[in-house]
Amino acid sequence: MEKYFDVSYIVESVPMLIPFLKVTLMVAGLSVIFGTILGFILAAMKIGNSKIAKKIANGYTTILRCTPSIVLLFLTYYGIPAIADNFGVNLNDIDKALFVVITFSLQFAAAMSEVIRTSYESIDRGQFEAAVSVGLSNTQAYWRIILPQAFVVALPNFGNSLLELMKEGALAYTIGLIDIMGKAELIIAGNYNTHALEIYLALAVIYWILSIAIEQLFLKLEKVFSKGKQVITTT
């Protein structure tokens, strides 16, 4: 069969891929939620006074950063059921999306722990002391003065980490999850591996639009919350 570039395949593929974008977004959304929660815990361990907790959190971050996403995905996908099997628990029939969420939650947590730590440490300690001196409790000083400013500082890096997660999430198809990438592979296989370039271009266009939308959203959020930060620092 003769292979040639056909733009119509790009146009026809987009509507077939879009419905599976919800799977990609669901996995990314859950990974962000659980990863951020774990990231806060790790950041607290790094900022705290316990040397043991600091070493554990730093060690976790180093290990996760040095582990390629696809390796971590395979370790999770094959490792968790193997460990569970030793205790007589069968996890082989669990939805593949669960393993993807676990994998990228662990990875996102490592990135977020550093984002949160550096954002917190960028705020002048004197602001906390000044807030306490005017009658605020420690909790009120953190919630009203420190955390809002740290949030603004963290926004750009949070957005970058989210974009990275979206791209790395494309690896989920390697364990059989039918997300937008997995659907693209099925379409290519259905075409007997012809016109793969057009299908991947359609996929790339969707990722480009999604990434630009996320980037613009965080730029707007940064501008909005930066105004609030200026109010806090001037009062």
Steps between C-alpha positions, in 0.01 A plus 500: 500500500635836400565738788446872453427797721127568520380806695149358516623238747593780742155656475324164534715385793439798729129420566596137569769601749317778690258268693799322655647827623275469807698192606828690466361796696350276769832323557688830504246661735511217754880488481517873571265474800672204667846617395444846647378355831806275523718791385375713791589223743847461351555877501398517866753226573772696318417828675455342845761452769522120485824392331367150435184634332715736292722216380201282414330781302820601320579136424151446359532806277844395373393143422180604320680768298764248391245238394371529140121526483461187290716297741296621798178418312615143434622459859157610623301298247690175549636554852185580699303193376807280559535622859125468561507146358743399775229591752232309310344810343429497126534845340534385142145603409526857634451785253832599342419865566559440871864405441549803276357730768722344768807537280452863409375596845830374643697684235297821526542497878878508465481806276238674715695447821779714357259757355327539836824503700671764287184713486463493877865581560487793255267692735678732743479357851458853632146512360397210723654664806331832417161329461536328837612823664176676399284233660457224243544142615764280333229325296341829392841640402569199279156493337458874449856620436748223414301244300328746259839643401660157475209392280574779250869408493413132446249556215747514204686188614173324575385576145826370354472181707142451378607538136779250558250259655271531198784409267633215714144366534512400133708201613187346654423326171804276554307301763182494292306801630279632222537873545553747216843353423372144524216581261750647252694172508179305439413719200848448354476124553156501335656671198765227482766752612436729203452875542653486846656843444160662448357335813793616711467851357132503602606384847770767516250773406272396788793502745617839370157656549463345845848612609448856374164517681659384828790740458268796438282402796796505737624830359161655574487343847848633571394854404182483710667364811805726461269799557388339824861441599580869448209591730626263770858627487395866514263459798 
